[in-house]
Every structure is written in C-alpha cells, then in structure tokens.
C-alpha cells in the first residue's frame, strides 16, 4: 500500500470537506490526517491517504467538541482551514 497527498482549498465548509474525503475513500483509500501547508503562497489543506484494498466505513467530520457521533470512533483530530478560518476538527469513522 502506498500513501499519497490530496490538496484542497481552505475556502470550503465542513460538509464539502467531508464529501471530498468520502469521495476519495470510495476509491479504496483511507484518510490518515491533514496538515496546513503553504502552496503557491496560499495556506492550503493537505490530506494524507493510504491505498487499501477495500472501501472503508463512512467518516464524519465535525468541529472539535465533547460530543462523539453515535456509533463512531475517533480517527483524527487537528486543525484544518474551513471556510477560510483555522478550525479544530474531529474526524470519526
């Protein structure tokens, strides 16, 4: 299996980000995490994926908080650029 990066603009909202990650995972990859990085002079979200041999269970992306989505386990927590603002985000599966 190999890891690769996916870049997405920080102007998108959480729903768009969740859909983008789920769309990438539909290609039998798994979201591992995200970091902020300057690309062409602009701070950008850079997500890391790992190629796997199956489509993983759906993820849920939400603003960091104490409420865990029912039936979900934490996958990653960190900062993403969401709708133009640094936002602490939790990803669950």
HELIX and SHEET records of a PDB file:
HELIX    1   1 UNK A   14  UNK A   25  1                                  12    
SHEET    1   A 3 UNK A   3  UNK A   8  0                                        
SHEET    2   A 3 UNK A  42  UNK A  51 -1                                        
SHEET    3   A 3 UNK A  29  UNK A  39 -1                                        
SHEET    1   B 3 UNK A  60  UNK A  63  0                                        
SHEET    2   B 3 UNK A  85  UNK A  92 -1                                        
SHEET    3   B 3 UNK A  74  UNK A  82 -1                                        
END                                                                             
